C-alpha cells in the first residue's frame, strides 16, 4: 500500500521543476506569517475585530479601480505570480508546536490553512496594480479541485517550501497550482501537489470582478494552461452527471441491487415471504449509518479571514480533523491522507455562526477509506440550517478495513446508497490520478 501511495507524478508546473533538487539554504524567502501580513496590507483589513465594519466601509471607495472589461487589464505571465514561501520547521523550532500532532508528524489540517492563504496571495500577485498598494478585488477560494500526496509522513523538524503560480485564468476566476516540498539531506523533495480555484469579486465581495488575462510563454506553459481548461470541463461534466441531477448508471444500479440482495435476511422468513425490511449485515462489514461522527464549532472572531468571514482554511482544517477521526475510528488504526478533492465553498460562514460538521465513511476498498464531511451553519435566530461545504477525503489505513454497506430500498435508506455511489465515484477519480 505504501508503494501505491508513493507513486510520484510529474510536477505540473514547469516553474517548480528546479526545486526538486534545491539546496538547503532558503535565505530571504517569506514565511507564512509574512504571507498573512501581506494579505492584510493588500486588502486593508483591520487587525482588531471592533474595527472591521469601518475597514470594510473604506473598501467601498476602491470600486472606481475595477476594470469595466477584462481587455482593459494588462496580460500577465505565469512567472509574474510565482511565489516561494518557507515554513521553517527545522530552522525555527519554536513554531513546531502549532504544527505537531500526537504521532510526531505535521498536522495536515495546518497545511490546508497555509495552502489556502498562499493561493489567495498568488492571485493577488497576478492581479496587482503597480501604482495601487490596495487591491479593489476580493479574492476568495471557490474550490479545492484536488490535493494529491506522494508522502505518508510530513516531518515536524525539517523545513518545508511551498511554491505556486496562477496556471489558468477565466474572466473572473483563476486556477492556482501549488507544490509542497520538504528538506531532506540538503535537497527538497516533493510532498504534495494542489490545485485550487479562486474567484475575484468587487471590494464588498458582492459581484464578480474581472482579472488579468494569462499569456503562456512556452509549449510547456501552453500545456499547463490547456490542462486548466480541461480541469474546468471535467468539473462541469462531473457536476452535470451528479447523482443530485441524474439517475445512477446501469452499472451503478446493479451495484446497489447486488448490495441489497447480499444483505437480505432469509433466515427469519421463508424465501417467498422475505420483506424489504428483513436485513442482515454481511461478515466483516459495517452499516454506513453506524460510521458517523459529528462535531460542533462556534465561529469566533479569531478565525476570521481578511474579509471578516470565517477563514476557508480553518473550515478545511476542522473538516479534515473530523474526517481523520472518522477514518481512524472506522479502520481501528492510524489512517494516512492520500487525497483531498472537490471541496466546493457554497456559502461563506459568518463570524458567530454555529458550525455543524458531520463525517461519514461512504466507500471502502481494501485498505482505502473514502470519507465525506458535510458542513452546515445553524442560525439560532431563524432556526435554519444551510449547507456551506461538502468535503471529500481519501485515506489509506495500515490494514485492510471492513466493507461499508449502505442500507437500500426502504424508507430513508436510498440516500445511503446514493452516498455510497458518490463516494465510489470520488474514489475512482482519485485512483486515476495517483
PyMOL commands that set and color helices and strands:
alter all, ss='L'
color gray80, all
select helices_A, chain A and resi 2-5+14-19+32-43+49-65+70-72+78-80+93-99+108-126+219-240+250-262+271-273+288-291+301-303+312-331+414-433
alter helices_A, ss='H'
color red, helices_A
select strands_A, chain A and resi 30-31+83-87+138-149+160-169+173-184+187-201+285-287+293-298+335-345+354-365+368-379+384-397+403-405
alter strands_A, ss='S'
color yellow, strands_A
deselect
rebuild
show_as cartoon
